[in-house]
Amino acid sequence: MVKKFAALRAQMSPESQARTEAKARAMLAEMPLNELRQARGLSQKMLVEVLHVQQPAIAKIERRTDMYISTLRSHIEAMGGQLEGVARFSDGAVRISNFSDLDSA
């Protein structure tokens, strides 16, 4: 018998519900590009049409651990997002403004 998640969640203690919610938020706050694309309901084929590249190029970008910021930015924008650069230090965070210059280039 299949149970709905809402029914299972209702049986959890408030502490368990809070822990589960915190874990879910953490997972959604950090994910690889391919999972981000899937979470946004997009296929590689959809990005191919927006970025005007071949499908293997999308797969390659999603597997890479090192790429140009402009490549990452294009990929994020094709998903409908906006890329921002932030440097975090022990005494605070600073938004890097150089990436705004890419709009005028």
ZIDA-V662576 format. One record per residue. RES is the residue in three letters. PHI is phi in degrees with one decimal (NA if undefined). OMEGA is omega in degrees with one decimal (none if undefined). Layout:
BEGIN
res | phi | omega
RES | PHI | OMEGA
RES | PHI | OMEGA
END
This chain:
BEGIN
res | phi | omega
MET | NA | -179.6
VAL | -90.0 | 177.4
LYS | -110.0 | 176.0
LYS | -75.1 | -178.7
PHE | -60.0 | -179.7
ALA | -59.3 | 178.7
ALA | -69.2 | 177.8
LEU | -65.4 | -179.9
ARG | -62.6 | -179.2
ALA | -62.7 | 179.6
GLN | -82.5 | -178.4
MET | -78.0 | 176.0
SER | -68.9 | 177.0
PRO | -56.3 | 178.8
GLU | -65.5 | 178.3
SER | -64.8 | 177.8
GLN | -61.9 | 179.9
ALA | -65.1 | 178.8
ARG | -63.3 | 179.7
THR | -63.0 | 179.0
GLU | -62.1 | 179.5
ALA | -64.5 | 177.8
LYS | -63.7 | 179.6
ALA | -63.8 | 178.0
ARG | -62.2 | 179.8
ALA | -64.2 | 179.4
MET | -66.1 | -179.9
LEU | -74.6 | -178.5
ALA | -79.7 | -178.0
GLU | -144.0 | 178.9
MET | -158.4 | 176.6
PRO | -67.0 | -177.0
LEU | -56.6 | -177.2
ASN | -65.0 | 177.5
GLU | -70.3 | 176.8
LEU | -62.0 | 178.6
ARG | -59.8 | -179.3
GLN | -65.8 | 178.9
ALA | -63.5 | 178.6
ARG | -84.4 | 177.7
GLY | 75.7 | -177.9
LEU | -109.9 | 174.8
SER | -103.0 | 175.3
GLN | -61.8 | 179.6
LYS | -60.7 | 178.5
MET | -63.3 | 178.7
LEU | -68.7 | 176.5
VAL | -56.0 | -178.0
GLU | -67.5 | -178.6
VAL | -76.4 | -174.9
LEU | -88.1 | -179.8
HIS | 57.3 | 175.6
VAL | -130.9 | 176.8
GLN | -83.7 | -178.2
GLN | -57.4 | 178.2
PRO | -59.8 | 178.1
ALA | -67.4 | 177.7
ILE | -65.4 | 179.2
ALA | -60.4 | -179.7
LYS | -65.1 | 178.8
ILE | -60.3 | -176.7
GLU | -69.4 | 178.6
ARG | -92.8 | -173.8
ARG | -70.1 | 173.7
THR | -107.2 | -179.5
ASP | -141.2 | -179.6
MET | -156.9 | 174.6
TYR | -66.2 | 177.0
ILE | -61.9 | -179.9
SER | -64.1 | 177.5
THR | -67.2 | 178.4
LEU | -62.2 | 179.8
ARG | -60.7 | 178.7
SER | -60.4 | -179.5
HIS | -63.1 | 179.6
ILE | -64.7 | 179.4
GLU | -65.1 | 177.3
ALA | -65.2 | 177.0
MET | -88.4 | 179.0
GLY | 93.5 | -178.4
GLY | -106.2 | 178.8
GLN | -136.8 | -179.6
LEU | -91.2 | 175.3
GLU | -126.8 | 177.1
GLY | -102.5 | 180.0
VAL | -131.2 | 174.1
ALA | -98.8 | -178.8
ARG | -107.1 | 178.9
PHE | -125.0 | -179.2
SER | -62.4 | -178.6
ASP | -102.8 | 176.6
GLY | 146.3 | -178.6
ALA | -123.3 | 179.8
VAL | -131.2 | 175.3
ARG | -79.3 | -179.8
ILE | -83.0 | -173.2
SER | -89.3 | -178.6
ASN | -56.0 | -175.6
PHE | -69.3 | 175.9
SER | -65.7 | -179.6
ASP | -65.1 | 179.4
LEU | -65.7 | 178.9
ASP | -64.2 | -176.7
SER | -87.2 | -177.7
ALA | -77.2 | none
END
